[in-house]
Amino acid sequence: RDYFNASDIQGPYLEISTEWLTVGHVDEIMQVVPAPANARGWAILLASPDLAVANLQTAAGNGGGTLSVFTGRSGWATTVNGILNNTPLRTYNDEVQTRIDGVRTLLQNQLGLAASEIIDVPVLFEDSGSNSAVAYNPGVVNLVVIPSTNGTTYLVIPDPEGPDQPGDVWQAATTAALQPL
């Protein structure tokens, strides 16, 4: 910590609690992405179980409760209602959202970020054992940023495998969140 704080280029350090994640990597819950439209030139993507659930609730409200989620995954396929009615999963994601909200507050307080500089993307989590979290759906926040030589930046984003109404609702929410950047 002292080393990072003494470094003009790398300091001061910012410590984010990730001990509750199975892998423990910060990129499971947040990612820095280029945002040329922002004054800083970048924004933070933050995993949001609340947004993922809201997307499913909207799909269910539009008659899509029986739509498949994780289609084609042996042993994983479920439905919108299957997730929404899974009380332990929902309770666990409420707890995860509380932790992620703490990260949001830390980022705002330590980095002086405005709410508009933190972009929510839909990611659900599950308990992988010993109360350690792992992404339940492919975590779109865990993306790869690839700048090209022509100035274009590509974001390589996992398919969230959400329900199609008519397109993947989690993919649509992710695209809508990233497009303004």
Contact map, one row per residue, 1 for C-alpha under 8 A:
1111100000001000000000000000000000000000000000000000000000000000000000000000000000000000000000000000000000000000000000000000000000000000000000000000000000000000000000000000000000000
1111110000000000000000000000000000000000000000000000000000000000000000000000000000000000000000000000000000000000000000000000000000000000000000000000000000000000000000000000000000000
1111111000100000000000000000000000000000000000000000000000000000000000000000000000000000000000000000000000000000000000000000000000000000000000000000000000000000000000000000000000000
1111111001111000000000000000000000000000000000000000000000000000000000000000000000000000000000000000000000000000000000000000000000000000000000000000000000000000000000000000000000000
1111111101111000000000000000000000000000000000000000000000000000000000000000000000000000000000000000000000000000000000000000000000000000000000000000000000000000000000000000000000000
0111111100110000000000000000000000000000000000000000000000000000000000000000000000000000000000000000000000000000000000000000000000000000000000000000000000000000000000000000000000000
0011111111110000000000000000000000000000000000000000000000000000000000000000000000000000000000000000000000000000000000000000000000000000000000000000000000000000000000000000000000000
0000111111110000000000000000000000000000000000000000000000000000000000000000000000000000000000000000000000000000000000000000000000000000000000000000000000000000000000000000000000000
0000001111100000000000000000000000000000000000000000000000000000000000000000000000000000000000000000000000000000000000000000000000000000000000000000000000000000000000000000000000000
0001101111111000000000000000000000000000000000000000000000000000000000000000000000000000000000000000000000000000000000000000000000000000000000000000000000000000000000000000000000000
0011111111111000000000000000000000000000000000000000000000000000000000000000000000000000000000000000000000000000000000000000000000000000000000000000000000000000000000000000000000000
0001111101111100000000000000000000000000000000000000000000000000000000000000000000000000000000000000000000000000000000000000000000000000000000000000000000000000000000000000000000000
1001100001111110000000000000000000000000000000000000000000000000000000000000000000000000000000000000000000000000000000000000000000000000000000000000000000000000000000000000000000000
0000000000011111000000000000000000000000000000000000000000000000000000000000000000000000000000000000000000000100000000000000000000000000000000000000000000000000000000000000000000000
0000000000001111100000000000000000000000000000000000000000000000000000000000000000000000000000000000000000000000000000000000000000000000000000000000000000000000000000000000000000000
0000000000000111110000000100000000000000000000000000000000000000000000000000000000000000000000000000001000000000000000000000000000000000000000000000000000000000000000000000000000000
0000000000000011111100000000000000000000000000000000000000000000000000000000000000000000000000000000001000000000000000000000000000000000000000000000000000000000000000000000000000000
0000000000000001111110011100000000000000000000000000000000000000000000000000000000000000000000000000000000000000000000000000000000000000000000000000000000000000000000000000000000000
0000000000000000111111010000000000000000000000000000000000000000000000000000000000000000000000000000000000000000000000000000000000010000000000000000000000000000000000000000000000000
0000000000000000111111010000000000000000000000000000000000000000000000000000000000000000000000000000000000000000000000000000000000111000000000000000000000000000000000000000000000000
0000000000000000011111111001000000000000000000000000000000000000000000000000000000000000000000000000000000000000000000000000000000011100000000000000000000000000000000000000000000000
0000000000000000001111110000000000000000000000000000000000000000000000000000000000000000000000000000000000000000000000000000000100011100000000000000000000000000000000000000000000000
0000000000000000000011111000000000000000000000000000000000000000000000000000000000000000000000000000000000000000000000000000000000000100000000000000000000000000000000000000000000000
0000000000000000011111111101000000000000000000000000000000000000000000000000000000000000000000000000000000000000000000000000000000000000000000000000000000000000000000000000000000000
0000000000000000010010111111000000000000000000000000000000000000000000000000000000000000000000000000000000000000000000000000000000000000000000000000000000000000000000000000000000000
0000000000000001010000011111111000000000000000000000000000000000000000000000000000000000000000000000000000000000000000000000000000000000000000000000000000000000000000000000000000000
0000000000000000000000001111111000000000000000000000000000000000000000000000000000000000000000000000000000000000000000000000000000000000000011000000000000000000000000000000000000000
0000000000000000000010011111110000000000000000100000000000000000000000000000000000000000000000000000000000000000000000000000000000000010001011000000000000000000000000000000000000000
0000000000000000000000000111111000000000000001100000000000000000000000000000000000000000000000000001000000000000000000000000000000000000000011000000000000000000000000000000000000000
0000000000000000000000000111111100000000000111100000000000000000000000000000000000000000000000000000000000000000000000000000000000000000000011000000000000000000000000000000000000000
0000000000000000000000000110111110000000000111000000000000000000000000000000000000000000000000000000000000000000000000000000000000000000000011100000000000000000000000000000000000000
0000000000000000000000000000011111000000011110000000000000000000000000000000000000000000000000000000000000000000000000000000000000000000000000000000000000000000000000000000000000000
0000000000000000000000000000001111100000011110000000000000000000000000000000000000000000000000000000000000000000000000000000000000000000000000001000000000000000000000000000000000000
0000000000000000000000000000000111110000111000000000000000000000000000000000000000000000000000000000000000000000000000000000000000000000000000000000000010000000000000000000000000001
0000000000000000000000000000000011111101111000000000000000000000000000000000000000000000000000000000000000000000000000000000000000000000000000000000000000000000000000000000000000001
0000000000000000000000000000000001111111110000000000000000000000000000000000000000000000000000000000000000000000000000000000000000000000000000000000000000000000000000000000000000001
0000000000000000000000000000000000111110100000000000000000000000000000000000000000000000000000000000000000000000000000000000000000000000000000000000000000000000000000000000000000011
0000000000000000000000000000000000111111111000000000000000000000000000000000000000000000000000000000000000000000000010000000000000000000000000000000000000000000000000000000000000001
0000000000000000000000000000000000011111110000000000000000000000000000000000000000000000000000000000000000000000000000000000000000000000000000000000000000000000000000000000000000000
0000000000000000000000000000000000110111111000000000000000000000000000000000000000000000000000000000000000000000000000000000000000000000000000000000000000000000000000000000000000000
0000000000000000000000000000000001111111111000000000000000000000000000000000000000000000000000000000000000000000000000000000000000000000000000000000000000000000000000000000000000000
0000000000000000000000000000000111110111111100000000000000000000000000000000000000000000000000000000000000000000000010000000000000000000000000000000000000000000000000000000000000000
0000000000000000000000000000000111100101111110000000000000000000000000000000000000000000000000000000000000000000000011100000000000000000000000000000000000000000000000000000000000000
0000000000000000000000000000011110000000011111000000000000000000000000000000000000000000000000000000000000000000000011100000000000000000000000000000000000000000000000000000000000000
0000000000000000000000000000011110000000001111100000000000000000000000000000000000000000000000000000000000000000000001111000000000000000000010000000000000000000000000000000000000000
0000000000000000000000000000111000000000000111110000000000000000000000000000000000000000000000000001000100000000000001111000000000000000000010000000000000000000000000000000000000000
0000000000000000000000000001110000000000000011111000000000000000000000000000000000000000000000000001000000000000000000011111000000000000001110000000000000000000000000000000000000000
0000000000000000000000000000000000000000000001111111000000000000000000000000000000000000000000001001000000000000000000011111000000000000000000000000000000000000000000000000000000000
0000000000000000000000000000000000000000000000111111100000000000000000000000000000000000000011011000000000000000000000000111100000000000000000000000000000000000000000000000000000000
0000000000000000000000000000000000000000000000011111110000000000000000000000000000000000000011001000000000000000000000000100000000000000000000000000000000000000000000000000000000000
0000000000000000000000000000000000000000000000011111111000000000000000000000000000000000000000000000000000000000000000011110000000000000000000000000000000000000000000000000000000000
0000000000000000000000000000000000000000000000011111111100000000000000000000000000000000000000000000000000000000000000001111000000000000000000000000000000000000000000000100000000000
0000000000000000000000000000000000000000000000001111111110000000000000000000000000010000000000000000000000000000000000000101000000000000000000000000000000000000000000000000000000000
0000000000000000000000000000000000000000000000000111111111000000000000000000000000000000000000000000000000000000000000000000000000000000000000000000000000000000000000000000000000000
0000000000000000000000000000000000000000000000000011111111100000000000000000000000000000000000000000000000000000000000000100000000000000000000000000000000000000000000001100100000000
0000000000000000000000000000000000000000000000000001111111110000000000000000000100010000000000000000000000000000000000000000000000000000000000000000000000000000001000001000000000000
0000000000000000000000000000000000000000000000000000111111111000000000000000000000010000000000000000000000000000000000000000000000000000000000000000000000000000000000000000000000000
0000000000000000000000000000000000000000000000000000011111111100000000000000000000000000000000000000000000000000000000000000000000000000000000000000000000000000000000000000000000000
0000000000000000000000000000000000000000000000000000001111111111100000000000000100000000000000000000000000000000000000000000000000000000000000000000000000000000001010001000000000000
0000000000000000000000000000000000000000000000000000000111111111110000000000000110000000000000000000000000000000000000000000000000000000000000000000000000000000000000000000000000000
0000000000000000000000000000000000000000000000000000000011111111100000000000000000000000000000000000000000000000000000000000000000000000000000000000000000000000000000000000000000000
0000000000000000000000000000000000000000000000000000000001111111000000000000000000000000000000000000000000000000000000000000000000000000000000000000000000000000000000000000000000000
0000000000000000000000000000000000000000000000000000000000111111110000000000000000000000000000000000000000000000000000000000000000000000000000000000000000000000000000000000000000000
0000000000000000000000000000000000000000000000000000000000111111111000000000000100000000000000000000000000000000000000000000000000000000000000000000000000000000000010000000000000000
0000000000000000000000000000000000000000000000000000000000111011111000000000001110000000000000000000000000000000000000000000000000000000000000000000000000000000000000000000000000000
0000000000000000000000000000000000000000000000000000000000010011111100000000001110000000000000000000000000000000000000000000000000000000000000000000000000000000000000000000000000000
0000000000000000000000000000000000000000000000000000000000000001111110000000001100000000000000000000000000000000000000000000000000000000000000000000000000000000001100000000000000000
0000000000000000000000000000000000000000000000000000000000000000011111100000111100000000000000000000000000000000000000000000000000000000000000000000000000000000011100000000000000000
0000000000000000000000000000000000000000000000000000000000000000001111100000111100000000000000000000000000000000000000000000000000000000000000000000000000000000111000000000000000000
0000000000000000000000000000000000000000000000000000000000000000000111111001110000000000000000000000000000000000000000000000000000000000100000000000000000000000111000000000000000000
0000000000000000000000000000000000000000000000000000000000000000000111111000110000000000000000000000000000000000000000000000000000000000000000000000000000000000100000000000000000000
0000000000000000000000000000000000000000000000000000000000000000000001111100100000000000000000000000000000000000000000000000000000000000000000000000000000000000000000000000000000000
0000000000000000000000000000000000000000000000000000000000000000000001111111100000000000000000000000000000000000000000000000000000000000000000000000000000000000000000000000000000000
0000000000000000000000000000000000000000000000000000000000000000000000011111100000000000000000000000000000000000000000000000000000000000000000000000000000000000000000000000000000000
0000000000000000000000000000000000000000000000000000000000000000000000001111100000000000000000000000000000000000000000000000000000000000000000000000000000000000000000000000000000000
0000000000000000000000000000000000000000000000000000000000000000000001001111110000000000000000000000000000000000000000000000000000000000000000000000000000000000000000000000000000000
0000000000000000000000000000000000000000000000000000000000000000000111111111111000000000000000000000000000000000000000000000000000000000000000000000000000000000000000000000000000000
0000000000000000000000000000000000000000000000000000000000000000000111100001111101100000000000000000000000000000000000000000000000000000000000000000000000000000000000000000000000000
0000000000000000000000000000000000000000000000000000000000000000111110000000111111100000000000000000000000000000000000000000000000000000000000000000000000000000001000000000000000000
0000000000000000000000000000000000000000000000000000000100110001111110000000011111110000000000000000000000000000000000000000000000000000000000000000000000000000001000000000000000000
0000000000000000000000000000000000000000000000000000000000010000110000000000001111111000000000000000000000000000000000000000000000000000000000000000000000000000000000000000000000000
0000000000000000000000000000000000000000000000000000000000000000000000000000011111111100000000000000000000000000000000000000000000000000000000000000000000000000000000000000000000000
0000000000000000000000000000000000000000000000000000000000000000000000000000011111111100110000000000000000000000000000000000000000000000000000000000000000000000000000000000000000000
0000000000000000000000000000000000000000000000000000100110000000000000000000000111111110010000000000000000000000000000000000000000000000000000000000000000000000000000000000000000000
0000000000000000000000000000000000000000000000000000000000000000000000000000000011111110010000000000000000000000000000000000000000000000000000000000000000000000000000000000000000000
0000000000000000000000000000000000000000000000000000000000000000000000000000000001111111110000000000000000000000000000000000000000000000000000000000000000000000000000000000000000000
0000000000000000000000000000000000000000000000000000000000000000000000000000000000011111111000000000000000000000000000000000000000000000000000000000000000000000000000000000000000000
0000000000000000000000000000000000000000000000000000000000000000000000000000000000000111111100000000000000000000000000000000000000000000000000000000000000000000000000000000000000000
0000000000000000000000000000000000000000000000000000000000000000000000000000000000100111111110000000000000000000000000000000110000000000000000000000000000000000000000000000000000000
0000000000000000000000000000000000000000000000000000000000000000000000000000000000111111111111000000000000000000000000000000000000000000000000000000000000000000000000000000000000000
0000000000000000000000000000000000000000000000000000000000000000000000000000000000000011111111100000000000000000000000000000000000000000000000000000000000000000000000000000000000000
0000000000000000000000000000000000000000000000000000000000000000000000000000000000000001111111110000000000000000000000000000111000000000000000000000000000000000000000000000000000000
0000000000000000000000000000000000000000000000001100000000000000000000000000000000000000111111111000000000000000000000000001110000000000000000000000000000000000000000000000000000000
0000000000000000000000000000000000000000000000001100000000000000000000000000000000000000011111111100000000000000000000000000000000000000000000000000000000000000000000000000000000000
0000000000000000000000000000000000000000000000000000000000000000000000000000000000000000001111111110000000000000000000000000000000000000000000000000000000000000000000000000000000000
0000000000000000000000000000000000000000000000001000000000000000000000000000000000000000000111111111000000000000000000000000100000001000000000000000000000000000000000000000000000000
0000000000000000000000000000000000000000000000011100000000000000000000000000000000000000000011111111100000000000000000000000000000000000000000000000000000000000000000000000000000000
0000000000000000000000000000000000000000000000000000000000000000000000000000000000000000000001111111110000000000000000000000000000000000000000000000000000000000000000000000000000000
0000000000000000000000000000000000000000000000000000000000000000000000000000000000000000000000111111111000000000000000000000000000000000000000000000000000000000000000000000000000000
0000000000000000000000000000100000000000000001110000000000000000000000000000000000000000000000011111111100000000000000000000000000000000000000000000000000000000000000000000000000000
0000000000000000000000000000000000000000000000000000000000000000000000000000000000000000000000001111111110000000000000000000000000000000000000000000000000000000000000000000000000000
0000000000000000000000000000000000000000000000000000000000000000000000000000000000000000000000000111111111000000000000000000000000000000000000000000000000000000000000000000000000000
0000000000000001100000000000000000000000000000000000000000000000000000000000000000000000000000000011111111100000000000000000000000000000000000000000000000000000000000000000000000000
0000000000000000000000000000000000000000000001000000000000000000000000000000000000000000000000000001111111110000000001000000000000000000000000000000000000000000000000000000000000000
0000000000000000000000000000000000000000000000000000000000000000000000000000000000000000000000000000111111111000000000000000000000000000000000000000000000000000000000000000000000000
0000000000000000000000000000000000000000000000000000000000000000000000000000000000000000000000000000011111111110000000000000000000000000000000000000000000000000000000000000000000000
0000000000000000000000000000000000000000000000000000000000000000000000000000000000000000000000000000001111111111100000000000000000000000000000000000000000000000000000000000000000000
0000000000000000000000000000000000000000000000000000000000000000000000000000000000000000000000000000000111111111111000000000000000000000000000000000000000000000000000000000000000000
0000000000000000000000000000000000000000000000000000000000000000000000000000000000000000000000000000000011111111100000000000000000000000000000000000000000000000000000000000000000000
0000000000000100000000000000000000000000000000000000000000000000000000000000000000000000000000000000000001111111000000000000000000000000000000000000000000000000000000000000000000000
0000000000000000000000000000000000000000000000000000000000000000000000000000000000000000000000000000000001111111100000000000000000000000000000000000000000000000000000000000000000000
0000000000000000000000000000000000000000000000000000000000000000000000000000000000000000000000000000000000111111110000000000000000000000000000000000000000000000000000000000000000000
0000000000000000000000000000000000000000000000000000000000000000000000000000000000000000000000000000000000111011111111000000000000000000000000000000000000000000000000000000000000000
0000000000000000000000000000000000000000000000000000000000000000000000000000000000000000000000000000000000010001111111000000000000000000000000000000000000000000000000000000000000000
0000000000000000000000000000000000000000000000000000000000000000000000000000000000000000000000000000000000010000111111000000000000000000000000000000000000000000000000000000000000000
0000000000000000000000000000000000000000000000000000000000000000000000000000000000000000000000000000000000000000111111100000000000000000000000000000000000000000000000000000000000000
0000000000000000000000000000000000000100011100000000000000000000000000000000000000000000000000000000000000000000111111100000000000000000000000000000000000000000000000000000000000000
0000000000000000000000000000000000000000001111000000000000000000000000000000000000000000000000000000000100000000111111110000000000000000000000000000000000000000000000000000000000000
0000000000000000000000000000000000000000001111000000000000000000000000000000000000000000000000000000000000000000000111111000000000000000000000000000000000000000000000000000000011000
0000000000000000000000000000000000000000000011110010000000000000000000000000000000000000000000000000000000000000000001111100000000000000000000000000000000000000000000000000000010000
0000000000000000000000000000000000000000000011110011000000000000000000000000000000000000000000000000000000000000000000111110000000000000000110000000000000000000000000000000110010000
0000000000000000000000000000000000000000000000111111101000000000000000000000000000000000000000000000000000000000000000011111000000000000001100000000000000000000000000000100110000000
0000000000000000000000000000000000000000000000111011000000000000000000000000000000000000000000000000000000000000000000001111100000000011111110000000000000000000000000000000000000000
0000000000000000000000000000000000000000000000111001100000000000000000000000000000000000000010000000000000000000000000000111110000000011101000000000000000000000000000000000000000000
0000000000000000000000000000000000000000000000001000000000000000000000000000000000000000100110010000000000000000000000000011111000001111100000000000000000000000000000000000000000000
0000000000000000000000000000000000000000000000000000000000000000000000000000000000000000100110000000000000000000000000000001111100001111000000000000000000000000000000000000000000000
0000000000000000000000000000000000000000000000000000000000000000000000000000000000000000000100000000000000000000000000000000111111111100000000000000000000000000000000000000000000000
0000000000000000000001000000000000000000000000000000000000000000000000000000000000000000000000000000000000000000000000000000011111111100000000000000000000000000000000000000000000000
0000000000000000000000000000000000000000000000000000000000000000000000000000000000000000000000000000000000000000000000000000001111111000000000000000000000000000000000000000000000000
0000000000000000000000000000000000000000000000000000000000000000000000000000000000000000000000000000000000000000000000000000001111110000000000000000000000000000000000000000000000000
0000000000000000000100000000000000000000000000000000000000000000000000000000000000000000000000000000000000000000000000000000001111111000000000000000000000000000000000000000000000000
0000000000000000001111000000000000000000000000000000000000000000000000000000000000000000000000000000000000000000000000000000001111111100000000000000000000000000000000000000000000000
0000000000000000000111000000000000000000000000000000000000000000000000000000000000000000000000010000000000000000000000000000111110111110000000000000000000000000000000000000000000000
0000000000000000000011100000000000000000000000000000000000000000000000000000000000000000000000000000000000000000000000000000111100011111000000000000000000000000000000000000000000000
0000000000000000000000000001000000000000000000000000000000000000000000000000000000000000000000000000000000000000000000000011110000001111111000000000000000000000000000000000000000000
0000000000000000000000000000000000000000000000000000000000000000000000000000000000000000000000000000000000000000000000000011110000000111111000000000000000000000000000000000000000000
0000000000000000000000000000000000000000000000000000000000000000000001000000000000000000000000000000000000000000000000000011100000000011111000000000000000000001110000000000000000000
0000000000000000000000000000000000000000000000000000000000000000000000000000000000000000000000000000000000000000000000000010000000000011111100000000000000000111100000000000000000000
0000000000000000000000000001000000000000000000100000000000000000000000000000000000000000000000000000000000000000000000000111000000000011111111000000000000000101000000000000000000000
0000000000000000000000000000000000000000000000100000000000000000000000000000000000000000000000000000000000000000000000001110000000000000011111100000000000001111000000000000010000000
0000000000000000000000000011111000000000000011100000000000000000000000000000000000000000000000000000000000000000000000001010000000000000001111100000000000001000000000000000000000000
0000000000000000000000000011111000000000000000000000000000000000000000000000000000000000000000000000000000000000000000000000000000000000001111110000000000001100000000000000000000000
0000000000000000000000000000001000000000000000000000000000000000000000000000000000000000000000000000000000000000000000000000000000000000000111111000000000111100000000000000000000000
0000000000000000000000000000000000000000000000000000000000000000000000000000000000000000000000000000000000000000000000000000000000000000000001111100000000111000000000000000000000000
0000000000000000000000000000000010000000000000000000000000000000000000000000000000000000000000000000000000000000000000000000000000000000000000111110000011110000000000000000000000000
0000000000000000000000000000000000000000000000000000000000000000000000000000000000000000000000000000000000000000000000000000000000000000000000011111000011110000000000000000000000000
0000000000000000000000000000000000000000000000000000000000000000000000000000000000000000000000000000000000000000000000000000000000000000000000001111101111000000000000000000000000000
0000000000000000000000000000000000000000000000000000000000000000000000000000000000000000000000000000000000000000000000000000000000000000000000000111111111000000000000000000000000000
0000000000000000000000000000000000000000000000000000000000000000000000000000000000000000000000000000000000000000000000000000000000000000000000000011111100000000000000000000000000000
0000000000000000000000000000000000000000000000000000000000000000000000000000000000000000000000000000000000000000000000000000000000000000000000000001111100000000000000000000000000000
0000000000000000000000000000000000000000000000000000000000000000000000000000000000000000000000000000000000000000000000000000000000000000000000000011111110000000000000000000000000000
0000000000000000000000000000000000000000000000000000000000000000000000000000000000000000000000000000000000000000000000000000000000000000000000000011111111000000000000000000000000000
0000000000000000000000000000000001000000000000000000000000000000000000000000000000000000000000000000000000000000000000000000000000000000000000001111001111100000000000000000000000000
0000000000000000000000000000000000000000000000000000000000000000000000000000000000000000000000000000000000000000000000000000000000000000000000001111000111110000000000000000000000000
0000000000000000000000000000000000000000000000000000000000000000000000000000000000000000000000000000000000000000000000000000000000000000000000111100000011111000000000000000000000000
0000000000000000000000000000000000000000000000000000000000000000000000000000000000000000000000000000000000000000000000000000000000000000000000111100000001111100000000000000000000000
0000000000000000000000000000000000000000000000000000000000000000000000000000000000000000000000000000000000000000000000000000000000000000000111110000000000111110000000000000000000000
0000000000000000000000000000000000000000000000000000000000000000000000000000000000000000000000000000000000000000000000000000000000000000011101100000000000011111000000000000000000000
0000000000000000000000000000000000000000000000000000000000000000000000000000000000000000000000000000000000000000000000000000000000000000010100000000000000001111100000000010000000000
0000000000000000000000000000000000000000000000000000000000000000000000000000000000000000000000000000000000000000000000000000000000000000111100000000000000000111110000010110000000000
0000000000000000000000000000000000000000000000000000000000000000000011100000000000000000000000000000000000000000000000000000000000000000110000000000000000000011111000010110000000000
0000000000000000000000000000000000000000000000000000000000000000000111000000000000000000000000000000000000000000000000000000000000000000100000000000000000000001111100011110000000000
0000000000000000000000000000000000000000000000000000000100100000001111000000001100000000000000000000000000000000000000000000000000000000000000000000000000000000111110111100000000000
0000000000000000000000000000000000000000000000000000000000000000001100000000000000000000000000000000000000000000000000000000000000000000000000000000000000000000011111111000000000000
0000000000000000000000000000000000000000000000000000000000100001000000000000000000000000000000000000000000000000000000000000000000000000000000000000000000000000001111111000000000000
0000000000000000000000000000000000000000000000000000000000000000000000000000000000000000000000000000000000000000000000000000000000000000000000000000000000000000000111110000000000000
0000000000000000000000000000000000000000000000000000000000000000000000000000000000000000000000000000000000000000000000000000000000000000000000000000000000000000001111111011000000000
0000000000000000000000000000000000000000000000000000000000000000000000000000000000000000000000000000000000000000000000000000000000000000000000000000000000000001111111111111000000000
0000000000000000000000000000000000000000000000000000001100100000000000000000000000000000000000000000000000000000000000000000000000000000000000000000000000000000011110111111100000000
0000000000000000000000000000000000000000000000000001001000000000000000000000000000000000000000000000000000000000000000000100000000000000000000000000000000000001111000011111110000000
0000000000000000000000000000000000000000000000000000000000000000000000000000000000000000000000000000000000000000000000000000000000000000000000000000000000000011110000111111111000000
0000000000000000000000000000000000000000000000000000000000000000000000000000000000000000000000000000000000000000000000000000000000000000000000000000000000000000000000111111111100000
0000000000000000000000000000000000000000000000000000001000000000000000000000000000000000000000000000000000000000000000001100000000000000000000000000000000000000000000001111111110000
0000000000000000000000000000000000000000000000000000000000000000000000000000000000000000000000000000000000000000000000001100000000000000000100000000000000000000000000000111111111000
0000000000000000000000000000000000000000000000000000000000000000000000000000000000000000000000000000000000000000000000000000000000000000000000000000000000000000000000000011111111100
0000000000000000000000000000000000000000000000000000000000000000000000000000000000000000000000000000000000000000000000000000000000000000000000000000000000000000000000000001111111110
0000000000000000000000000000000000000000000000000000000000000000000000000000000000000000000000000000000000000000000000111000000000000000000000000000000000000000000000000000111111110
0000000000000000000000000000000000000000000000000000000000000000000000000000000000000000000000000000000000000000000000100000000000000000000000000000000000000000000000000000011111111
0000000000000000000000000000000000000000000000000000000000000000000000000000000000000000000000000000000000000000000000000000000000000000000000000000000000000000000000000000001111111
0000000000000000000000000000000000001000000000000000000000000000000000000000000000000000000000000000000000000000000000000000000000000000000000000000000000000000000000000000000111111
0000000000000000000000000000000001111100000000000000000000000000000000000000000000000000000000000000000000000000000000000000000000000000000000000000000000000000000000000000000001111
